[in-house]
Amino acid sequence: MSTYIALMNYTDKGMANIQESPGRLDKARALLREMDGDFRQVFLTMGGYDLIVIYDAPDDATSARFALRLGMLGYVRTTTLKAFPEAAYREIIAHLDG
């Protein structure tokens, strides 16, 4: 399982229907579970992004499909980052030449 961080902004459609956002979040969680992934944490944020979702997915292709499916609904735009845990970070750095 890999971890991803989705930085999300509401579209105009998302803002016009903001009261429905918690229900859409529940549907997004269910969609990801159908794809064998799961949410770790969800944050409503202030600043450059409206929401941050940290989630696990089996692989990059699944994460990409999840982001595309969300985008197709038209309520949010996403920027997705793959996150490497500290152990993986240390292993990556340990194998650098130089």
Helices and strands as residue ranges (DSSP letters): E 2-10, H 12-16, G 18-20, H 21-34, E 38-44, E 51-57, H 60-73, E 76-83, H 86-94
